[in-house]
Amino acid sequence: MLPTSPSEYSKLRTTEPPPSPSAGDNDVNIEMNELSKDQVSTIELLIQGMTCSSCVSKIEDALNKIHGVLSASVTLMTSTATIRYVSDVEPETFLKVIKGLGSFEATILSIKSPPQNKIISIDIEGMTCSSCVNKIEESLKDISNIHSVSVNLMLKCATIHLRDSTQYEHTRDQVLDKINAMGFTASEHIETAAQELTDVNVDIHTQEISLWKKRTLIALVFTLPVFFVTMYYHMNLDKLFTSSSSSDHEMPSSHQSAQHTNFLADTFVLILTTPVHLYAGFHFHKSAFKTLLNRYADMNVLISMGTNAAYIHSLWLYIYSNFINTEYIVSMYFFETAAMIVLFQNLGKWLESIAKQKTSTALTQLATLQSKSATVLVPRHNRQPDFTNDDEAWILREDEVSIDQLKVGDLVRVRPGERIPSDGAVASGRSTIDESIITGESKVVSKKPGDHVIGGTFNHEGALIIRTERVGGDTMLSQIVNLVRQAQSSKAPIQRYADHISKIFVPTVLAIAMVVFLSWLISCRTGIVPTEWYQKIQSNQSNPLFDQILFSLRFAMSVLVIACPCALGLATPTAVMVSTGVGAQLGILIKGGEPLETAHRITAVVFDKTGTLTQGKPNVMAHLISANQRQQEFMECLEVAEQSSEHPLGKCLHAFAQSNLQDSTERMVQCHDGSARAVPGEGIHYASREHHIRVGKLSFVCRDMNQEQQANAVSSDDRAWLDEQESHGRSVVHVSIGDRMLGFVSMHDAVKSESKKVVKALHDMNIRTMIVSGDRKRAVKSVAKQIGIKKDDYMAETLPVDKVEQIRLLQRQGHVVAMVGDGINDSPSLAQADVGVAIGCGSDIAIQSADVVLVRNDLTDVIHAMHLSTTTFNRIRLNHVWALGYNILFIPIASGLLYPFYKVDVPPYLAALSMMFSTLFVMGSSLLLKMYKRRNI
């Protein structure tokens, strides 16, 4: 259901991910609570170089320690950070802090200044150095209404704080004129459309995939020969030394031959392994070095230590056996181990990058719906557009413009087979529009002049002329994309314990690896471990200590490489990303990981009645004029009071009054300088200099009457009529002017066809259902009876505060409560509920108090949202069980726990392969959520 007036659009707002609390920042947070909204900005950064949840924790901790930061939330899957901070903090501060932590590179995606007119944001082209910045700042300070100026050379923009917001436009024009007069090119900053931000993410992910692919292929080219040569050489070397040791007189020549072969093979393997280790593995070593400098450890440290231990120890053995003690026989090198670990790690990162990109395909598909250009119709001078006939003589020309050049009010031609470029209303033409990709509604929708259209939807057979109403980042499509992006960047509560584990995981693994190495080495030195376990070649030239070190080091390297913090860090965000994207495609917009997780625990659902359980399209069934009152006056009062109403009942009453007004130049009710005020749960109060008109409940419309007038406001005949209407389940509103009751209107809003089966489905799930409505008791009782809600589970004639109190009562009883409403008068109860669900909101998709917004006006989507939540949370559980179970099981095996009993061990290169598959299992498990379909109810 699309908005029918500009006032509905004023509700549109983009929510932000919930802030991530940071220990030690209480003093900052207390200060922030005292700040007004016009002092807080939000910046979104793209961060490259993060590999696991340890990186996330480190960056979040560092950002939250910056003075002036309200909250910082970093997401591994989207490689983004969202920071809320005091507007005086320079954005470069965040970039410098992140870069100083290690091998991270941060790029600014967007900056959102406070949403009011006390700040002007200006884009400036032509600045080359800091002198340009100083020149502009000094010049702008001369403008009296400017409180402060901050010009940013890197971002090519200026942020200007005003003294008086009422002079916004005048001051903005002064600023633009001054900057342009200095030789620069200045323009007011327009918020970037969601598609542009998504394109940046897609480009970054594409580059990341290409980079890992390049590293993998280089490693593969060099590692394959290393592997085959090493395997062949060692098999034959064992045979050679076995035969040479069997006859003493042949030993010298056999030994010399073996040494020569040994030198050639080892040199060949060393030459091929070195570029793999130093080039394909350079990223791991660089990241590990920088992270250790910053006194923390991540997955890169484990990989780098494992490969460096293998490479450096093998290099030392190569030098020792070939140049220092040529009689020494090396029984085992780790060159192939170092190369294969690097190969498998790069391969894993390549496949992981591809999988990450696939998790956001739903978001990418939504963003790419936006047209790149639009055909704007330019009217002739002094000619108003005429849509009454097919004559288009008023058109001077048609301009093909970029979509970011569209302005509100532009007339745009949309031909058959094209996408609607922007939100707007049909000015001319008729057609059918496919809105399925936005709303999830499979049927095409007919459009005629006056109907609203959504940008990004597909026009079928008819040509249309659209008058734009929302452009750029304000369109419904952009807001959906932004909402989904922010939801995917938020964290589910279950992620907190994974983040906690990740902080201690790598140091714990390092400690385990050291204990494993020392334990095996001590066992070898003390004779607990038999000689044949570690001495592969029986020869007088072998060195037991070297063999013991190699044997022990092999287990330690396996522990380092097999440990997988990535799988644990990706278990939750991958599932959240996929499920929120799938939900968006189905018209179910879930605002973050917390409502997504909470929805599966719902035990009670509270429904509003009008527009939720009913169709929200009431019809007037009858009306009654009070004794001695006139119908014309009744209709005039009703029409005046409801003329600006946004509620379905109000719109219905206004249309009814207009259709029944008699044609007359003289109105009975004269109202000047009047205004209407909606009183939630009560009705409409219209006040002017002449009259007070009230429409709503009996107690409300009688407030301007004395006690005697109130007692006689409804006669016995009127009461009989009211009882008759309410017995049919109809809603009745009362109309009064001053101290006179004018009459009554009876309306009926049909129950939605799916309401009964939705309530039954909830009961089958052991979920309690309730109706809490402001309507009369008989009307509510009738609806409850029709859809199967028990008589003790409905409340009538409630005010908004009563709805909130009922939800609190359920929560005190231990229920996890979902409130389902149409988002018009339900904001307090939606906010109080554990999960607030706004249904049938059309393009009003960013209702502040709702946790879940259902674009379609279909109650079954409540079940689908809960089922999607349950499916997602079960997948998150599976991912966590796998990630934890893998590490708990395989780290002991890699450490050699089974070796004394079954001679079972995990070579380091197989450990690297196992670690890769562990991460890919979690990614693949989450990607299976893309197969989710609406269930049959």
N, C-alpha and C positions, 0 to 999 in steps of 0.2 A: 504494500500500500504506500504510494508515494505521497509526499507532503503536498498540500494544496495551497499553501501560502508561504510567503517568505519567512514568516515568524517561526515556522517549523524548522527551517534551516538553521535558525539561530541556536538550536539545540545541538547541532553537529559539533563534535569535539573529539579530538584524538586523545585517548588515554595513554598513560605512561606505565611501563613495567613497574611492579612494586619495588621499592627501594631495598637494597641489600644492606642490612644493618652491619655495622662494623664496630667491633669492640674497641674501646678506648676513644671513641668519638662522641661520647655523651655530651661533652662540653660544647662541641660544635653543633650537635643536633639541638641542644637547648637553645643556642643562639638562633638557629635556623627557624625554630618554631615561632620566634618573635618577628620574623621577617614577613613582609607582605609579599603577595604574589608578583608584584611588579619589580621585585629585586632578585628573582630566581630565573635562571635560564637552564635549558637542557641541550646538551651536545651529544651527538652520536658519532662514534669513531669506528673506523675499520682497522682492525689490528691483525697484522700478518706475522706469522712465526710461532703462534701458539700450537702446542702439540698435545697437551693433556690438561687435566683439571688442576694440576699443580701450577701450571702457568696462569690459569684463571685466578686461582686463589692469590697468587703473588701479585698480580696486577691489581686485583680488587683491593687488597690490603694497602698497596702503595697509593692508589687513587683516593681511598677513603681517609688517608692520613694528611692529604693536602688541605690546608686551612681554607675554609669556604666551601668545601664539598658537602652537599647534603647527603647524597647517596651515589654509589657507583655499582653498576651491575654489568659483569662481563660474561659473554656467552661464547663457548667454544665452537658450537656448531655454526653459528652465523659469523664468527670472527668479529664480533662487534662489542662495543662498550657504550652504555648509556649512562651519562653523568648529569645529575642535577646539582647546580652550584650557584653561588652568589654571582650576580651578573658582573661584578667588578673583577672577577678572576679572569686572567687572560687565557684563551684557549691553548696557546702555545705551551703553557705550563704542563698540561696533560700530555702533550706530545713528547716533551723533554723527559718527563718522569718515566713514561713507558719505554722510551728508547734507552734510558739509562739502566733498565732492569735486565737487559740481555739482548738477544738477537730479535727484538720485536721492532716492527715498523708500524707507526700509527698514521692514519689519514683521516681528516675530518670529512664526514659524510654530510652532516647537517647541524645547524645551530638554530634552536628555537628560542627567540626572545620572549619576554613576558607578553601575554596576549592582551595588550591594551595600548592606548595611544600616548604613553609617556616615553616611549622609545621609538626612535626612527632608525631603520636599518637601510644603509645605502651601499650599493655595489659600485666600486670605483675601478675603472680601467685606466692604465697609463702610468701608474706609480712604478718607480724603478729602484728607489733606495729610501733610506730613513729620512733624508732631507725632504722628500715628497710628503712623507707622513707628517713631519713637523710643520711644513708649510700649510697643509690642509687643516691640521688641528688648530694652529694659531689663527688662521683666517676665520674658522667657524666659531671660535670663542667670542668673536665680536657680536654675534647675534644674541640679543638680550634674552630670548626665551630658552637658550641652551644652558643647561646646568653643567654638563660634562660631555667631552668628546673623546672617543677612543678609535683611532684609525689602525687597522691591522694590515700590514704590508703583505703577509703571507696569504691571508684570506681575501685580499683585495676588497675590503669592506670597511665601513665606518659605523660605529654604534653610538647613537646620540641620545642622551637623556634630557628630557624637557622639564622646564619648571611648571608650565601650564599646558595640560593635555588638550585643552579646548582650542589651542592655537596650532594644533598638529599640522593641518594642511598648509597653513600659511608659512610655518617654520620649515616644513619639508621643501616647499618651493624655493624659499630663500637659500636653503642648504644646496639644493641642486643647482641653482643659478650661480652661486659662489664657486662651487667646485668646477663646474663646466667653464666658468670664466677664467679659471686658472690653467686651462688647457687639458684638463682630464675629462674623462667621459663618465658621468655619474647617472645612476638610475635607482629608483626605489627597489629594494630587494623584494622579490616575490618568492614565496616558499616553493621549494623544489617539488615538482610532482613526484609521486611515489615511483613512477616508472623509471625516472632518471636514477634514483637511489638504487633501485633493483638492478638496473643495467650496470651500475658500478660494481655491485656484488657479483653479478654474472661474469663480468670481465675479469675481476680478481680471481674468481674460482677457476675460470678458464686458464688464466696464466699459471695458477698454482698447479693445475692438472698437467699442463705442458712442461712445467719445470720438473715435477716428480717423474714424469714419463721420460724426459731426457736423462735424468740421473739414473733411472732404472735401466734404460737401454745401454748406457755406457757401462754400468756395473755388470750387466749381463754379458756384454761382448768380451770383457776381460775375465770374468769369473768362470765362465764355462770351461775355457782351456785350463785354468788353474785347477778346477775340480777334477777334470779327467786326468790330467798329468799327475796330480797328487795321488789319486786313487790307483792308477796304473803303476806308478813308481813304488809306492809303499807295498803293494802286493808282491811285486817282483823283488824288491829289496829284501823283504823277509826271506824269500826263497834263496836269494844270493848269499846272505850272511849265514843262513842255516847250512847251506852246502859247503861254504868256505870254512865253517868252524868244524865240520866233520872230519877233515884231514888236515893235520897240522902242516905238512910240507907244501900244501897248495895255498896256505893262508895268505902269505904276503902278496902274491899276484892277484888273488881274488879280492883281497882287501883294497889294493890299489885301484882295481877296476871299479869296485863298488864306490870308493871315494870319488873317483872321477865322474861316475854317473850321478852320484849324489850332488856334486858341485854343479853340474850342468842343469840338473832338474831343479835344484833349489834356486839357482840364479834366475832361471826362466820364470819360476813361480813368483819370486820376489819382484821381478820387473813388472809382471802383470798385476800383482796385488797392490803395488804402491799407488797407481792412479785411482784404483777403486777406493783405497783407504783415504787418500788425501783429497781426491776431487769429489767422488760420489758420496763420500762420508764426511766431507768438510762441514756441511751444515750441522751435523750432529756434534762434531768436535767444537765448532765455534759457539754453538748454543750452550753446550755443557760448560765451556770455559767461562762464558759470561754469567751464566746462572750461578756457578760456584763463586765467582767474584762478588756476586750479590748475596752470598751466604744462604742459598737455598738450592734444592736439587729437584730435577724433573726427569722425565723419561729419557731425555737426551743424555743425561749424566750416565744412566745405566747402559745405554747403547755405546756411548763413547768409551766408557771404562772397559766394557767387554771387548770391543774391537781393538782398543789400544793395548790392552793386556795381551791379546792374541798376537797382534802385529809386532809390538815392541819386543816381547819375549822371543818370538820366532826370529826377529832380526838379530837379537843378541846371540841366539844359538847359531844362526847362519855365520855370523862374524867369528864366533868362538871356534866352531868346528872347521871352518875353512881357512882361517888366517892365524888363529892363536894356537889351537891344539888340533892339528890335522888328524891326529889319531882318534879323536873323539867321534863316536858314531851317534848321530841324532836319531832316536827312535820315533819321534813324533814332532812335526811342525804344526803351527796353527795359522799358516798363511791362508789356506783355503777357508778356514773358519772365519777369519777377519773379513775376507772378501764376501763370503756367503751371508754373513750377518748384515753387512751393508746392503747387499743386493736385496735380501728379503725385507729389510726395513724400508728401503726405497720403494720396492714393489708394494708393500703394505700401504705406505703413504699415498702412492699413486691410486691404488684401488679405493682407499679411504676417501680421497679427494673426489673421486668420481661418485662414490656413494653419498657423500655430503651434498654434492650438487643435485643428486636425484631427490634428496629429502626436501629440497626447496622448489621442486618443479611446479607444484601447485601454485606457489606464490609467483613464480616466473611466468606461468601461463596467464595468471590474472593480470600481471603488469603489462604483458605484451598485447592485451586486448585494446590498449589505448591506441587510437589512431595517431599517425605521425603528422598528418596535415589535415586541414579542413578547407572547404570552399566557402568563403565569406562573401555574402552579397552586399555590394556597396550601393546604396540608393542615390538617385540623382538629387541635386540640390533643390531644396524647397519641394520635394516630393515625398509624401508619406507612403510607406508600403501599403499596397492594396491587395488584400487576400480574398476579396469577395468574388473574384473571377480569375480566369487563367491568364489574363493580361499581365505581363511582367514588364510593362513599359517603365515602371518606377525604378527598375534596376539599371544602374549606370554600368557596372562591370562586375565580374566575378574574380575574386583574388584567391589564389591558392597560397595559404599561409601555414607556417609551422604551428603545431598545436599549442606551443607555449606563447604564441602571439595572440591567441583568442582573448577577448575581453567580454565581460558580462554585458549582455544586451545585444551582442552580435547576432546577425541573421545568417544561418549556415544552411547550405543546401546539402541534403543527404540523398544520394541516389540509391536505387535498388542494389543490394549486394554489398553496400558499404556499412561500416560501423558508425554508430552515433559518436561524434567527436567529444561531446561534453554534455553534462546534465543540463536540461532545459525543458521547454514546453513546445509542443507542436504549434507552429503559427499557421501552417498551411499544409494540406495534403492528408492522405489517409494511407495507412500501411499496417503490416503486422510486424512485431518485433520479437526476436528470440532473446529472452532475458535469462535463459537457463544458466549460463556461466556465472551470473551475478547472484540470482535469487535461488537457483536450484529448481525452479519451476520448469517442467519439461514442455508445457504447452506454450505456443506463441501467443502474444498479447496484441490485440487490435488497438491501434492508436488513431485518434482523430484530433482536430484542432482543439487546443486547450489541455490535452493530456500531457502528463509529464513523461519524459524519456530519460534513460540512464546512459551516461557515457560508457562506451565500450560494448554496448549491446548491438546486435546484428539486425539491420533493416532488410526485410524480405522484398516483396514485389513492388511496393509503392514508393514514389518520390516524396520527400518531406522537406519542409523548410522549418528549421528549429531556431527558436530564440534562446540563446544561452543564458543560464542562470547561475551556474557554478563552473569555474574553470581551474586549471592547474591542480594544485594540491588540495583544493576544496571539493573536488568531485567525489561522488560516492565511491567510484572505483579506486581513486587514490586513497581515500580514507579506509577502505577495506584492506588494501594492500598495506598501508601503514599500520593498521590495527593488527593484522596477521604478523607483520614483521616484528612489532613490539611484543606480541604474544609469544612468538618464537624466541625472542630474546629474554623473556622472563624465565624465572626458575620455579619449578614445582618444589613444594616443601621437602619431598623425599630426596631432592638433590643435595640438601644441606648436609646430610650424613655422608654422602659420597664425597663432597668437598672436604669434609673433616678428615675422612680416611686418606684422601689424596695428599693432604699436608704432611702426613707421617709415613706414607707408603714408601716413597723412594728412600728416605733415610733408613727405614726398617729393612728394606731389601739390601741396601749397602751393608748394613750390619750383619745380616744373615749371610751374605756372600763372604764377608771377612771371616766369620765364625766357621763357615763350611771349609774355606781354604785352610785355615789354621788347624781345624780338627783333623782333616785328612792328612795334612803334612805331618802333624805330630804323631798320628797313628802310623804313618809310614816310617818315620824316624825311630819310633819305639818298637817296631817289629809287629805291631798288631795287624797291619795290612801285609799279606803275603807278598813276596818279591815278584811273583809272576803276574800280579795284578797291574803293576806299573812298569816293569821292565820287559818291554816287548821283544828286545833283541838280546840274547844272551851272548855277551862278548866281553873280553877283558878291557876293551877300550871304552865301554859305556860308563857313565857317571851316575851312580845311584841317586845322588842329591838332585841332579838335574831332572832325572826321570820322576822322582817323587814330587818335585815342584810342578812339572808338567801335568802329572796325574791329578794333583790337588787343584791346580789352576783350572783344569778342564771343568770340574764341578762348579767352581766359583763363577766361571764365565757363563755357564748354563743358567745358574740362578739369576745373574744380572740380566741376561737377555730374555729369559722366559717370562719374567715378571711383567705384567701388563696393567699399568695404571690407566691406559687409554680406554680400555673396555669399560671400566667402572665410571670414568668421566663422561663417556658417551651414552651410557645406558639410558639416562633420563632425557637429556636434551634432544637426542635423535628422535625418540618417540614423540616428544612434545611437538617438534617441528613438523613431523609427518602428519600427526593427527590434527593439528590446528589448520594445516593446509588442506587436508581432506575435508574437515568441517567447513572451511570457507567455500569449497566447491559445492557443498551440499546446502549452502545458505545458513550454516550454523557457525556463528562467529564467537569463538571462545577467547576471552580476553586474558590469556596467560596460563601459566602452568598451575597456579594455585586453584582456580575454579575447575580446571580440567581434572585435577586430582580429587578435589572435594566432591565433585558431582557423583562419583561412584559410591559415595558413602551416604547419600541422601536417604532419609527414612521417613520424611514427611514432605508433602507438596501442598502448598497453599495457593489456591487460584483466586484471582479476581474474577468477577462475573462478566461485566460488560466489555465486549471486545476481546475477551480471552476465551471463556467457555461459550459465549454467544458470538454471532457473526460480526458484531460491531456496526451493523447497518439497520438501526431501528426504523420502524415504520409507525406513523401515527395511526392508531386504530379508532380513536374517538376523542371528542373533547366536549366539555360542558361549561357553559357560561353561568356564573353565579346569578342568583336572583337580582333583578334590578340593575344588572351590568350590561354593557354593550359589547357586541362581538368585535366591532371595528377597533375599539379601544384595547380590548384583549389582544387582538392580533398585532396592533402597533407596539404595544409593550413587549410582547414576546419577540417581535422582530428586532426591536432596538436592543434589548438585553442580550440576545444571542448572536448578534451580528459578527462578533469577533471571536466566538467560541471555537476551540480546537477539539472539544470532546465530541464523540459521535452523536450523543444525545442532543448536544447543543446545535450541531449542524443540522440534524433532522428537524428540530423545532424551528430553526431559522427558515429553512426551506418551506416548512408547513405554513408558517406565518406569512411569508411572502406570497405564496400561492393563494392565500385566502384574503389578502388585503384588497379592499375595494378601491377601484380607481377614483382617486379624489385629490384635488389640488390642495385641499385644506386638511391637515392632520389634526386629529383630536388630541394627541399627546405631543406637545411641543417640548423638545429637549435641546438645550444649548450647553456647549462645553461640558458634555457628560462623558463619563468613562465607566467601563464595566470592570468588575473585579470578581474573579472566581474564588470562591471560598471552598477549599477542598472538603469533599464529603457532605457539603451543604447545598450549594447552588451558585447562582450568579446574582450579584448585587450591582445594579446600574444606578449611578447617582449623577444628577445634573442640578442646575440651579433651581429647576422647577419641580422635579419629581425624584422619588426613590422607588425603583422598580426591582422586585425580587422574584426570582424563578428558582424553584427547588423544593426542598422538604417543607412540610407544613410548619414545623417549629421555626424554620428559617424565615419563611415569607411572612410570618406573623410578628416579627420583631419590632416593626414600627407601629404596632397596635397596642392599645391598653388591654387590661385583663378582660373587660367586658367584650371588647371587639374580638379578642382572641377566642373567647368562649362561643361567640356567634359566627365565627368566620366560616365554618362548615355547617350547613343546615342538615337536618335529618335526611332530606331528599338527596343532598349532595353525598352524605355519608353512605347511603344505600348504593348510589352510583359508583362510588369509590370501591366499596366492598365487592361489587359485581366485577369491576375491572381487575382488581387484584386477585380474585378467585380464578381468573384465567391466566395468572402468572404475568400480568402486564405491569409495567412500571408507570407510575403516575407522578406528574410534577404539578406543582401549584404555582399560580401566578397572582401577584398582588402589586398594587401601586399605592404607596403611602399606607393608609390604614384601611384600605378596601381590598377584599378578596375578589379578583376578577373571574377566576375560573380554573379549570383543570384540563390536563392533556394526558391521555392514556396512550402508551407506546408499547410495542412488542418487538423484541429482538430475538430472532430465532436462534435456537441452540445449534452450534456447529455439528455437522454430521459425525465428526470423528471424536467428539467430546466423550461420549459414553464408552467407546472402546479404549480410549486413552485412560480413563479412570479405571476401567476393568483391568487393563494391563498393569497399572500401578498397584492395584490390589493384589494381582497375581505375584507381584514382586515383593509383597509384604510391606508396601509403602502406604502410609496413612495419607488420605486426601481430605482437603477441607476447602470450603468456599468462605471467603471473608469479603463481604460486599457492602457498599453504602446504600444499596437499594432496599426497598420495602421487604418485610419478612416473607409475605406471601409470594412475591416474585422470585426471591432467592430460593424459597422452599420448593417452588415449582421446578426450577432448573435442577436443584439437587435431586429431586425425585426422578426426573427424566434421565439423568446420567448415572444414577446409582450411588450417590453419596449419602451416608447415613444421616439420620435426623439430628444427631448430636454433633455432627461435623460441619455445620454451616452457621455463619453469623451474619446477621442483616443489620442495616442501618448503622453501620460502623463509620467512624471518622478515620482519617489516616493514622492518627495516634493510636486508635484502637487496633488497627491492623498490625502496627509495630508491636504493641503489647502482646497480642496473640502469638506473634512469631517468637517473642522473647519467652513466653510461657512454654511453648513447645521446646525451645532450646534448653530451658531449665529442666524440662522433663527428660532431657538426654537425646532429643531428636536433632538430626542434621537436616535443616530446613531449606527447601527451595521455594521461592516466591515467584509465581508466574503472573505477569501482568502485561498490559499493553504499553506501559512506559509513559502514560499521560499523567495520571494522578497517583502513581504507585511508587514514586521515587523513594520516600522514606522506608517503605516496607521492602523494596528491592535492595536497598542498602543494608537493612538490618538482617536480612536472610543470609544464611551461609552461602547460598548461590542465588543471585537475583537473575531471573530470566525474563527478558523483554521480548514479546512476540508480536509479529506482524508490523514491524516498524518501518518497512520499506527502506527508503534512503536515509532514515534517521537512525543510522547504525551505530552511533557513538554515544548513546545515552549514558551519562556519567555513572549512574548508580547501578547499571546492569553489569553482571559478570559474563552473561551469555546473551547474545542478541540473535534472535531467529528472524531472518529476513522475510521468510514466507509467513503468511498468516495461517499456518497449519499446526494444530496442537500436537500432532504426532511427532513433530520435531523435538518436543520436550523429551519423549522417550528415546529418540535417536541420539540426542545430546548426552543423555545419561548412559546409553549403551556404548556410545563412542568413548566416553570417559572410562567406563568399566573395561572395555577392550584395551584401551591405551594403558591403563594402570596395570592390568594383567601382563601386558607386554613389558612394561617397565620392571615389574617383579621378576619376570623371566630373565630379562637382561641382567638384573642385579644378581640373581642366583647364579647365572652363568659366569659373570665377571668375578664374583667372589669365589665361587666354587672352583673356577679354573686356577686362580692363584693359590687357593688353599690346597688343592690337589697336586698341581704340577710343580710348585716351588720345592716341596719336599722331595718329589721324585727327581727333579733336576739336581738337587743337592746330594743325591746318591743314597737315599734312604733304602732303596730296594737293592742296591748293588751287592751288598754282602750276602744276600740270600738268593737272588735270581740273576745276578750279573746284568741287571737292567739299569741303563743310564740313558741320558738324553744328551747327545752331542750338541755343542753350542749352536751349530748351524740349524739343527732341527729345532732347537729351542727358539731361535729367531723365527722359524717358519710357524711354530705353534703360536707364538705371540701375535704374528700377523693374522692368523686365522681366528684367534680369539677376538680381536678387534672387528674383523670383517663379519663374524657371527653376529655381534651386537648390531652392527650397521644393517646387515641383511634382515635381522629379526625386526628391527624398527621399520624398514622399508616395506615389509609385508603388510603394514597398516594401510598402505596405499590401496590395498584390495578391499578395504572396508566398504560395504554397501548398506543402504538403509534396510533395516530388518522389517519383516512383515508383522503388522500389528493386528 
